[in-house]
């Protein structure tokens, strides 16, 4: 994986861990004192903690889509104005693998990307909640796909 990909995914994962730790700390402090912390409702803190994984998983997926667009554009491929991440995943795999790389992007890695995209769509359309694996797992899945790209 390029340093840009790795650094960005690692940065987002680290930010998630920091936010999660901070929210857990506030939640513990709020339970001990039964008071509002700096005008923050402890219920809101617990709710934010419960949805933090989904929020950061969405951020990771959006970042991956930005990397897909950048790679395809760098290969001279014109992308339509509207988003089509499913097509970008397949196009990226096909374009990269057609260059006969030493380590091609495996079909399984592309399937994981499609699975994340489908989960993102289900979440965005209100069809389900908390559909994402842990942020660490999402980072690993994206890493396997982007591990091959320059």
N, C-alpha and C positions, 0 to 999 in steps of 0.2 A: 504494500500500500504506500502511496506517496506520503511524504511527511505532512503535506497540507491536509490530506484526508485524515490521517492518523491523529494529527494535532487537534483538528476541529472536533472529531468524535470524542477524543479523550478530554478535551476542554469541556464539552457539553456534559459528559458523564461526571466529571469532577464537580462541575457547577451543580448538577443534580444532587450529588452526595452532600455538598455543602448546604444547599437549601433544605434537604431532607433533615440533616442534623440540626439545623437552626429551628425548623418547625417542630421537630421532636422535643427540642430543648424548651421552646415556648409552651408546648402542650404540657410537658411535665411541670413547668413552673406554674402554669395556670391551674392545674389540678391541685397543686400544693396550696396555693394561696386562695383559690376560689374567687379570684378577682380578675378584672380585665387588665391585660398587660398593655400599657401605653395606648389605651383606647382600642385595643384589638380584642375582639370577642374570641374566647377560647374555642368556641364551636367553629368559628371560621378557620382557626388554625388547624383544627383536626380535619376539617373538610379539605383544606389546602393540602394537607399531608396525604390525605386519601387520594387526591387527584394529581399529585405531583408527578408520579410515575407516568401517567398518561400524557401529561403536558410535555414532559421531556422526551418521551418516545415520539410524540408528534414533531417536536423540534428536530430530533435526529432524522426522522423520515424526510422532513422538508429540506434539511441540509443535504441529505443523500440525493434528493431530486435535483437540487441545485447543482451538485457535482455531476449528475447524469447529463443535464443540459449543457454544462460547460464542456464535458468530454465530447459530446456529439457535435457541438458547435466548433470545437477545436479540430475536429475531423472534417470540417467543411459541410456538415449536414445542416440544412435549413430546417428549423423546427416550426411547426404551425403556431399561430398566436395562442391558441388555447392549450391548457395543460392536458397531457396524455401520458402520465407516468408509466402506465403499463406498456405502452409502445416504446417509450424511452429505454426501459429495462431490456426489452428484447433487442432493440436496435443497438444498444450499447454492447450487449453480449455478442451479437452478430458481427458488428464492425470490428470489435476488438479481436474476436476469435478468427476473423478472416485474415488478420495480419500474421497468422500462424505463430502465436506467442509460445514461449516455453511452457507457461502455465496458463492455459485458457480458462475462461470463466465457465465453471461447471453449471450444468442445468439445475442441479440442486440449489446452488447459490442464487440463481435467478428465481427459482421457485420461492425461496425464502423472501426475496425482495417483493415478489408478487403477493405473497401472503401478508406481508406488512402493509402493502398498499391497500389490499382488500380490507384489512382490519382498520386502517385509517379511514377508508370510505364508510365503513359501517359505523364507526365512532362519529364521524362528521355528520352523518345523516340521522343520528339519534337512534340507530337500531340496536346499539349495545353500549355498555359502559365497562370500563376497565378491561378492555380486550387485549391490551398489549402485554407481552412478557416484560420482565424487569428491564430497566434501562441498560444494565450490563449485558443482558442477553440480546437486546436490540443492537447494541454497539458491536457485539460479536458477529451477529448476522450481517450487518452492513459491512463490517470489516472483511468478512469472507468474500463478499462480492467485490469490494473496492480494492482488495489485496492485490488484484491482478493489474489494475489500471495504473497508468503513469501519473 
